[in-house]
């Protein structure tokens, strides 16, 4: 169960995340900038952060952009990157209790010298619910080369020079940067209708089919909860790590489930879906999943939607819903089209209700009550 303290931290994060901006940040680069231009190539930047006495960092919400592209690392682990300097990328990561290192491989593209810069703002949330902000400025250090292992905590950057400030946020030639807002509430609008590779002209044979999606978290993160919105034409039973979570029998209405996850190295979502008509007709599965972790309880968590990353089987092998099942030979699910596609159109979303039962023919699932309906 998530503690009251963690709920207070998360509530504060929700309130403050939308306010994170570049207002106090500086565009920074190396000392190679001359006349507003810098040589092309990759450069390394680091920012060490030690929490104030008596404070324990929990997580960091990061907005960052680089002219022209970047890869971001936190405490040695690659978090993500970006390639459009007019649009910031946003990341949320867990932090260590004491020392943390934010490292960036920043690349100035093109073939001749041109403007180059790094812009960042980092909101650190502490275990007591308070926050502080780190911005890109001259306290960041840089290297003209990109040494092996520079992103690791143990790397010694004392010989690196302080970054050069090129100007405050809004300075030419960059102007205003598009900043992602706090992620929206989980919905089906980003999901796709999927089915097996039997779909022809929008129709599929009747009968049950099996679907799976496996999520493996980054090192150091343990999934603790998931929210799932799901619907199928015509009906489904949903399993998470082998446990039966719930079922639905009306493709006009999706169900929402909140799932408490036992500590596991993976999260396996499996669906027994049935096209119940006696002749070929439309069949589809639509779902959106948000997975949260103990170490980083960001509003967004990790978002998974039904797409080509799911696997589909024209059969329903015994044990397919279990985490240890080998689906390596299953083909990718067939993407029929995005949310709103005919013949389904808009789908109503409601909390799951009633007892947790499997539809006819579906596996019973492991005997472990770890889900609740959405409130």
Backbone torsions as a table, in degrees:
resi	resn	phi	psi	omega
1	UNK	NA	138.7	179.5
2	UNK	-75.2	132.2	-175.1
3	UNK	-72.0	161.6	176.2
4	UNK	-61.7	-34.6	178.7
5	UNK	-61.9	-44.3	-178.7
6	UNK	-66.6	-36.6	176.3
7	UNK	-61.9	-39.2	179.5
8	UNK	-67.0	-37.4	176.4
9	UNK	-63.3	-44.5	-179.2
10	UNK	-64.8	-40.3	179.3
11	UNK	-62.6	-41.5	178.6
12	UNK	-66.5	-38.1	177.5
13	UNK	-60.9	-43.0	-179.8
14	UNK	-60.9	-42.6	-177.4
15	UNK	-67.7	-33.5	-173.4
16	UNK	-97.4	-20.9	-173.0
17	UNK	-60.5	-40.9	-176.8
18	UNK	-65.8	-22.4	-176.8
19	UNK	-86.7	-9.2	-179.5
20	UNK	-63.9	126.4	-179.2
21	UNK	-149.8	-177.7	-177.6
22	UNK	-95.9	14.4	-172.1
23	UNK	-55.3	-34.2	-179.0
24	UNK	-103.5	4.1	-175.9
25	UNK	-87.1	153.0	174.6
26	UNK	-113.6	145.2	167.1
27	UNK	-72.1	128.3	-178.4
28	UNK	-127.7	157.1	174.7
29	UNK	-159.6	-165.8	178.6
30	UNK	-85.5	178.9	179.4
31	UNK	-80.6	11.7	-178.7
32	UNK	-84.2	-9.0	-176.7
33	UNK	-67.4	127.9	178.1
34	UNK	-140.3	122.1	-179.0
35	UNK	63.9	28.1	179.8
36	UNK	84.6	-1.1	-178.6
37	UNK	-118.0	154.1	178.8
38	UNK	-135.1	154.8	177.9
39	UNK	-61.4	152.9	176.6
40	UNK	-74.4	159.0	176.7
41	UNK	126.5	175.9	-177.3
42	UNK	-92.0	142.6	176.3
43	UNK	-132.6	152.8	-179.1
44	UNK	-109.0	137.9	177.4
45	UNK	-129.9	146.0	178.3
46	UNK	-139.5	146.4	172.7
47	UNK	-136.4	111.6	175.3
48	UNK	-83.1	141.5	178.9
49	UNK	-136.9	120.8	174.5
50	UNK	-113.2	128.6	-176.5
51	UNK	-63.9	146.8	175.2
52	UNK	-60.1	156.5	179.9
53	UNK	-55.8	129.4	179.0
54	UNK	86.3	-0.4	-180.0
55	UNK	-109.2	142.6	176.9
56	UNK	-122.7	109.8	179.4
57	UNK	-65.3	142.6	177.7
58	UNK	-109.6	-47.8	-175.2
59	UNK	-156.8	166.3	177.2
60	UNK	-131.5	131.2	171.5
61	UNK	-100.9	122.7	-170.0
62	UNK	-121.3	130.6	166.3
63	UNK	-117.8	135.4	-173.5
64	UNK	-155.2	147.5	171.3
65	UNK	-148.8	154.3	178.9
66	UNK	-139.5	137.0	172.4
67	UNK	-95.2	99.5	23.1
68	UNK	-112.5	-31.1	-176.0
69	UNK	-153.1	168.3	-176.7
70	UNK	-158.4	162.2	165.4
71	UNK	-125.8	131.8	-177.7
72	UNK	-107.6	135.9	177.1
73	UNK	-126.2	141.0	173.7
74	UNK	-126.8	119.4	-179.1
75	UNK	54.2	38.8	174.9
76	UNK	90.1	-13.2	-178.6
77	UNK	-98.8	134.3	177.6
78	UNK	-71.2	127.7	-177.5
79	UNK	-98.0	-40.7	-178.5
80	UNK	166.4	-169.8	-177.9
81	UNK	-156.1	-174.6	179.0
82	UNK	-159.3	156.6	-176.6
83	UNK	-135.4	8.3	178.2
84	UNK	-126.6	103.4	-171.5
85	UNK	-71.0	-10.0	176.2
86	UNK	-86.6	-5.3	179.2
87	UNK	-127.8	118.4	177.4
88	UNK	-71.9	151.5	171.0
89	UNK	-103.0	152.2	-178.0
90	UNK	-125.0	133.3	-178.3
91	UNK	-136.2	151.3	173.8
92	UNK	-128.8	128.4	-173.8
93	UNK	-137.6	151.7	172.9
94	UNK	-74.2	154.6	179.6
95	UNK	-120.9	156.9	174.3
96	UNK	-78.1	157.7	-177.9
97	UNK	-63.5	-28.4	-175.6
98	UNK	-118.5	-98.3	-176.6
99	UNK	-79.2	136.9	173.8
100	UNK	-134.3	148.2	-179.2
101	UNK	-128.2	125.8	173.4
102	UNK	-103.9	122.7	-176.7
103	UNK	-128.5	143.5	-176.5
104	UNK	-135.9	127.4	164.9
105	UNK	-91.9	109.0	-175.1
106	UNK	-106.9	132.7	-174.3
107	UNK	-119.6	125.8	170.5
108	UNK	-94.7	113.2	-174.1
109	UNK	-85.4	-161.0	-178.2
110	UNK	78.0	-168.9	-175.9
111	UNK	-118.0	-12.9	179.0
112	UNK	-130.9	159.6	179.2
113	UNK	-51.5	140.4	-177.9
114	UNK	-160.8	172.4	-178.1
115	UNK	-57.8	141.5	178.0
116	UNK	-143.3	142.5	179.8
117	UNK	-170.1	156.9	176.2
118	UNK	-122.6	134.6	-179.3
119	UNK	-134.3	127.6	-177.0
120	UNK	-149.3	153.1	170.1
121	UNK	-143.4	135.3	-174.9
122	UNK	-130.0	120.1	176.6
123	UNK	-96.4	115.5	179.0
124	UNK	-97.0	127.2	176.5
125	UNK	-106.2	131.4	-179.1
126	UNK	-99.2	165.7	-176.4
127	UNK	-65.4	-20.1	178.5
128	UNK	-89.6	4.5	177.0
129	UNK	92.9	-7.9	178.3
130	UNK	-82.3	167.5	-178.3
131	UNK	-137.6	162.2	169.2
132	UNK	-146.2	162.4	-175.4
133	UNK	-122.6	134.6	173.6
134	UNK	-106.9	135.1	179.0
135	UNK	-125.5	159.4	174.4
136	UNK	-71.0	124.4	-179.8
137	UNK	-160.8	-164.9	-174.9
138	UNK	-77.3	-0.4	173.4
139	UNK	-80.5	-12.4	173.5
140	UNK	-76.8	146.5	178.1
141	UNK	-109.3	155.7	-177.9
142	UNK	-135.7	160.5	172.1
143	UNK	-135.2	134.8	178.4
144	UNK	-69.4	-29.1	171.1
145	UNK	-94.7	168.3	177.7
146	UNK	-116.7	90.2	-174.5
147	UNK	-67.3	149.3	174.1
148	UNK	-61.1	132.5	176.3
149	UNK	76.6	10.8	-177.2
150	UNK	-63.2	-21.4	-176.8
151	UNK	-81.8	-7.7	-176.0
152	UNK	-79.7	153.6	179.3
153	UNK	-60.3	-34.9	-173.8
154	UNK	-79.2	-8.6	-177.2
155	UNK	-68.0	137.2	-180.0
156	UNK	-95.7	110.0	-179.1
157	UNK	-105.8	19.6	-177.5
158	UNK	-61.9	-25.8	179.7
159	UNK	-84.4	-7.6	179.8
160	UNK	-74.0	149.6	-180.0
161	UNK	-86.5	154.4	174.3
162	UNK	-65.4	144.0	178.2
163	UNK	-64.6	156.3	178.3
164	UNK	-96.8	127.9	177.3
165	UNK	-81.5	125.3	-179.9
166	UNK	-94.8	-17.8	179.9
167	UNK	153.0	165.4	179.7
168	UNK	-74.4	163.4	175.9
169	UNK	-53.6	134.8	-178.7
170	UNK	101.3	-11.4	-178.0
171	UNK	-67.3	150.6	175.2
172	UNK	-69.8	149.4	7.7
173	UNK	-92.0	8.1	-170.1
174	UNK	-88.6	-37.7	-180.0
175	UNK	64.0	-142.7	-177.0
176	UNK	-82.3	140.2	-179.9
177	UNK	-111.9	136.0	176.5
178	UNK	-71.2	124.8	-177.4
179	UNK	-114.2	125.0	177.2
180	UNK	-62.3	137.7	176.2
181	UNK	-79.6	175.6	173.4
182	UNK	-55.4	139.2	-175.1
183	UNK	-56.3	144.0	-179.8
184	UNK	-71.3	168.0	177.5
185	UNK	-62.1	149.9	-179.7
186	UNK	-59.1	133.1	178.3
187	UNK	-150.5	171.0	-180.0
188	UNK	-87.2	-4.4	-170.5
189	UNK	-64.9	-23.2	178.6
190	UNK	-93.4	-1.8	-176.3
191	UNK	-87.5	164.3	177.6
192	UNK	-119.2	147.5	170.1
193	UNK	-74.2	127.6	179.8
194	UNK	-127.5	160.8	173.6
195	UNK	-158.7	-166.2	177.3
196	UNK	-79.9	177.6	-179.6
197	UNK	-78.8	13.4	179.5
198	UNK	-88.0	-4.2	-176.4
199	UNK	-69.5	126.1	177.3
200	UNK	-133.6	121.0	-178.9
201	UNK	54.1	36.9	175.9
202	UNK	84.3	0.3	-178.6
203	UNK	-118.6	152.4	179.9
204	UNK	-137.9	154.8	178.1
205	UNK	-63.2	153.5	177.3
206	UNK	-71.9	162.6	175.2
207	UNK	118.8	172.0	-178.1
208	UNK	-80.9	148.8	176.6
209	UNK	-138.1	158.0	-178.0
210	UNK	-115.5	140.8	179.7
211	UNK	-133.8	146.8	178.6
212	UNK	-142.7	147.1	172.4
213	UNK	-142.6	124.1	-178.3
214	UNK	-110.6	130.2	176.3
215	UNK	-115.4	124.9	176.0
216	UNK	-111.1	116.2	-176.1
217	UNK	-71.6	160.1	175.5
218	UNK	-63.7	160.1	177.9
219	UNK	-55.6	137.4	177.9
220	UNK	88.1	-3.0	179.5
221	UNK	-115.7	135.2	-179.1
222	UNK	-120.0	114.5	178.5
223	UNK	-61.3	135.3	180.0
224	UNK	-122.0	-20.9	-179.6
225	UNK	-155.7	159.7	178.4
226	UNK	-146.8	145.6	170.8
227	UNK	-115.7	130.5	-175.4
228	UNK	-129.3	127.9	171.0
229	UNK	-112.2	128.2	-171.7
230	UNK	-150.2	147.0	175.0
231	UNK	-153.1	153.6	178.5
232	UNK	-143.8	148.3	172.7
233	UNK	-105.0	101.0	18.8
234	UNK	-108.0	-32.6	-176.5
235	UNK	-152.5	164.7	-176.1
236	UNK	-152.6	162.0	161.6
237	UNK	-127.2	135.6	-174.6
238	UNK	-109.1	137.7	178.8
239	UNK	-129.8	141.0	172.9
240	UNK	-125.8	119.4	-175.7
241	UNK	50.5	40.5	175.3
242	UNK	86.6	-8.4	-177.9
243	UNK	-92.8	131.6	175.7
244	UNK	-68.7	122.5	-176.7
245	UNK	-99.1	-39.2	-179.0
246	UNK	170.6	177.8	-177.3
247	UNK	-141.1	158.6	176.0
248	UNK	-142.0	146.9	-175.5
249	UNK	-131.5	12.9	-179.7
250	UNK	-132.1	111.8	-175.4
251	UNK	-74.0	-2.6	174.9
252	UNK	-84.0	-17.5	-173.9
253	UNK	-130.7	123.5	176.9
254	UNK	-91.1	154.9	177.6
255	UNK	-108.8	149.7	177.2
256	UNK	-113.5	130.7	179.9
257	UNK	-125.5	138.4	169.6
258	UNK	-106.4	123.6	-172.3
259	UNK	-119.4	125.9	172.9
260	UNK	-88.4	123.2	-174.7
261	UNK	-99.6	132.0	170.4
262	UNK	-72.1	150.8	179.9
263	UNK	-53.4	126.3	-178.4
264	UNK	-154.0	154.0	-179.3
265	UNK	-78.5	-16.2	179.5
266	UNK	-142.3	160.0	170.3
267	UNK	-118.7	118.3	-178.9
268	UNK	-110.5	118.2	177.4
269	UNK	-103.3	123.5	-178.9
270	UNK	-128.0	144.7	-177.8
271	UNK	-134.9	130.7	170.3
272	UNK	-99.7	107.4	-174.8
273	UNK	-117.8	142.1	-174.3
274	UNK	-127.8	129.8	167.2
275	UNK	-92.9	104.3	-165.2
276	UNK	-83.4	-18.1	-177.1
277	UNK	-65.8	161.0	-175.0
278	UNK	-87.2	-8.5	179.6
279	UNK	-128.7	166.7	177.8
280	UNK	-58.1	133.4	-178.6
281	UNK	-163.1	172.1	-178.5
282	UNK	-58.1	140.3	176.6
283	UNK	-144.4	142.6	-178.6
284	UNK	-166.8	159.3	176.0
285	UNK	-128.6	134.9	-177.7
286	UNK	-136.1	127.4	-177.7
287	UNK	-154.5	151.9	171.6
288	UNK	-133.8	137.0	-174.5
289	UNK	-131.8	132.3	173.0
290	UNK	-117.5	124.3	-178.6
291	UNK	-114.2	128.3	179.2
292	UNK	-112.2	158.6	-178.3
293	UNK	-125.2	159.5	177.4
294	UNK	-64.2	-43.9	-173.2
295	UNK	-73.3	-24.8	-177.0
296	UNK	-142.3	87.6	-177.2
297	UNK	-90.1	63.8	178.4
298	UNK	-75.9	157.7	179.0
299	UNK	-59.5	-38.0	-174.1
300	UNK	-78.5	-33.0	-172.1
301	UNK	56.3	-145.9	175.5
302	UNK	-114.5	123.8	-176.6
303	UNK	-99.3	125.1	173.6
304	UNK	-120.0	137.9	175.6
305	UNK	-129.3	160.6	175.7
306	UNK	-64.7	122.8	-178.4
307	UNK	-161.0	-164.1	-178.8
308	UNK	-71.0	-5.0	176.1
309	UNK	-80.2	-10.4	176.0
310	UNK	-83.5	156.4	176.3
311	UNK	-112.1	148.9	-175.3
312	UNK	-135.9	143.4	177.5
313	UNK	-126.3	139.3	177.8
314	UNK	-76.1	-7.3	174.5
315	UNK	-116.2	-176.0	176.9
316	UNK	-131.8	76.1	-175.5
317	UNK	-59.6	148.4	177.8
318	UNK	-60.1	129.7	177.7
319	UNK	81.6	9.7	-176.5
320	UNK	-61.8	-22.6	-177.3
321	UNK	-82.9	-6.8	-175.5
322	UNK	-84.4	148.3	-178.4
323	UNK	-58.0	-37.0	-175.7
324	UNK	-82.1	0.6	-178.5
325	UNK	-65.9	138.2	-179.7
326	UNK	-89.9	106.2	178.8
327	UNK	-106.1	19.1	-173.9
328	UNK	-62.7	-23.9	179.9
329	UNK	-95.2	-1.8	177.4
330	UNK	-73.0	141.1	175.6
331	UNK	-76.8	163.9	174.7
332	UNK	-66.1	147.7	176.2
333	UNK	-62.8	150.5	176.4
334	UNK	-86.3	124.3	178.5
335	UNK	-84.1	117.8	-178.8
336	UNK	-87.2	-28.4	179.5
337	UNK	155.1	170.0	-175.7
338	UNK	-75.4	169.1	174.0
339	UNK	-51.9	138.1	-178.8
340	UNK	97.2	-9.4	-178.6
341	UNK	-60.9	140.8	172.3
342	UNK	-69.6	144.8	10.2
343	UNK	-91.0	7.4	-171.4
344	UNK	-86.4	-40.3	-179.0
345	UNK	64.2	-150.7	179.4
346	UNK	-71.0	146.0	-179.3
347	UNK	-119.0	133.3	175.3
348	UNK	-75.2	139.1	178.3
349	UNK	-113.9	129.6	-179.6
350	UNK	-138.9	160.0	175.4
351	UNK	-64.2	148.4	172.4
352	UNK	-67.3	146.5	-177.4
353	UNK	-142.5	160.0	175.8
354	UNK	82.3	179.9	-179.8
355	UNK	-68.0	155.5	178.8
356	UNK	-86.6	103.4	179.7
357	UNK	-125.8	149.7	174.7
358	UNK	-85.3	146.4	174.4
359	UNK	-70.7	166.4	-177.2
360	UNK	-57.2	129.0	177.8
361	UNK	90.8	-15.9	-177.8
362	UNK	-80.0	152.8	176.8
363	UNK	-60.8	150.4	179.1
364	UNK	-70.5	-36.5	-179.2
365	UNK	91.8	164.0	178.6
366	UNK	-66.0	145.6	-177.9
367	UNK	-82.9	80.3	179.4
368	UNK	-150.3	116.3	-178.9
369	UNK	-83.4	101.8	-179.7
370	UNK	-130.8	23.0	-179.8
371	UNK	-134.3	156.0	174.5
372	UNK	-139.9	157.1	176.8
373	UNK	-77.2	158.8	178.4
374	UNK	-71.2	142.4	177.2
375	UNK	-103.7	NA	NA
